[in-house]
């Protein structure tokens, strides 16, 4: 008998506690609802909702309120989730359906914006990479003008030449080395009458005029990049090539030029070249060249002898760079 009375008392107390807890859940849900709908204090709404028990979290009021609280905080994913939970219990609520559709549209638009932002970041990253790229990192065509000063003294037939040149360059070894192929066509002037007098076994007074002549040459170069920054670069390296001179007819007081045959003078060339690159289009270089084992003879003129030629030159060049087959696209 006493046992049954005790069980009844405990059951009554438990029921009272459950009803009290449910009432407290309803109060917290209502407070959260007011925080969202009236004062728009989203954080207060979440503070009240955290006090709701598990049994209270199944109520429609709780699901709708927590959906609105997440909506208030712009937590679109969570808001859609709880709105859909609410619609499972109340599928005829058109206003909630409309809000879910709006949130899904916003989510789609946000995804598109995020994609565009990602593309913009990738573009900026690529542009920044392009900006940081070395000055010399592509296969270049270079065209320009050069001036050579021959410094061989009386052992060389001319003093100056003016050239138009074309240069093709190929960077390799991670842009640390540069291979170049150079060709030029020049007009050489400043003929030294004493040199031609020796060739013709005559006196300098007999050589009345030494016309200018055409010169053509090709060279190969292998340069190391001493500096290769974005805005400028400097390279230094050896050159090796050949030069051909179409020798002119010489006006002589004795009339010897009537039998002069216009031979070709051939000379191997070696030397050292230093180059400055500025930006993507400006080029200038200074070369010191030595003419090796060159000789001149005119077999048709019996009074000439095989004359050894020794000399060197300093060449200053400027040019414009253009891209042939770039490894990268420039923006």
C-alpha positions, 0 to 999 in steps of 0.5 A, a space after each residue: 500500500 505504502 509502495 503504491 502511494 510512493 509510486 503515485 507521488 513520484 509519478 505526479 512529481 515527474 509529470 509536474 516537472 515535465 509540464 513545467 519544462 514544456 512551459 519553460 520551452 514555450 516561454 523561451 521559444 516565444 522570447 526567441 520569436 520576439 527577438 527575431 520578429 520585433 527587436 531583430 536581435 538575432 544573437 538573443 534569439 539564439 541564446 533563448 533557443 539554446 535553452 530549449 530541451 530536446 523535446 521542445 525542439 520538435 515543435 513547429 514553433 521552435 523549427 520556424 523560429 530557429 529558421 528565422 534566427 538563422 535567416 536573420 544571421 544570413 546562415 542560408 544553408 541552416 535557414 533552408 534546412 529548418 524551414 524545410 523541417 518546418 514545412 514537413 510538419 506544415 506543408 501548406 505554409 506558402 510564406 515559408 515556401 516563398 522564403 525558401 525559394 528566395 533563399 535558394 535563388 540567393 544561394 545560386 546567385 552567391 555561388 555565381 558571384 563566388 565563381 566570378 571572384 575565384 576567376 578574378 583571383 586566378 586572373 589576378 594571380 596570373 597577372 601578378 605572375 606575369 608582372 613578376 616574370 623576368 625581363 628576358 624569358 621568351 624567344 626574341 626577334 631583335 632589329 636595330 642599328 649598330 656602329 663599329 669602330 675598328 681599332 687595328 691601327 694601320 693593320 686594318 683597311 677601314 675605320 668605321 662601319 654602320 650596320 643594320 642587324 637582326 638578332 634571334 635569341 633563345 633563353 634556356 636553363 631556366 632563363 639563366 643562359 641565352 643563345 643568340 644568332 646574329 646577322 648584319 649588313 653594313 656599310 664600311 667607310 674610313 678607308 686607310 690609304 696607307 694600308 692599300 698602298 702597302 697592298 699595291 706596293 706603292 706609295 700612299 700618295 698614289 692612293 687618291 681615293 678609297 671608297 666605302 664597301 659593303 660588309 656582311 657578317 654572322 655570329 653566334 653568342 652564348 650569354 649568361 644572365 648576370 641580372 634578369 629582373 622584371 624591368 631590366 636584364 644584363 647578359 655577358 658572354 662570348 661571340 664567334 662568327 665570320 665577316 665578309 668584305 666586298 673590297 672596292 675599286 681603289 682610285 690611284 694616281 697611276 691608273 692601277 684601278 683599271 685592272 683591280 678585281 674587287 676581291 672579297 676579304 674574309 675574316 673569322 671573328 671572336 670576342 665578348 658581348 655585353 647586353 642591356 635589356 630594358 622593359 620588354 622592347 628595348 635592347 642595347 649592346 657593346 661588343 669587343 671583337 677580334 678579327 682572326 687570321 684574316 688576309 687579303 690578296 688580289 691574284 689578278 693584280 700582279 703588283 699586289 701581295 698577300 697582305 695579312 690583316 689584324 684588327 679589332 673593333 668596338 661595336 655599339 648597337 641599339 635595337 627593338 625587341 619583338 616576340 617570336 614564339 613566346 612561352 607565355 601569353 602577355 596580358 
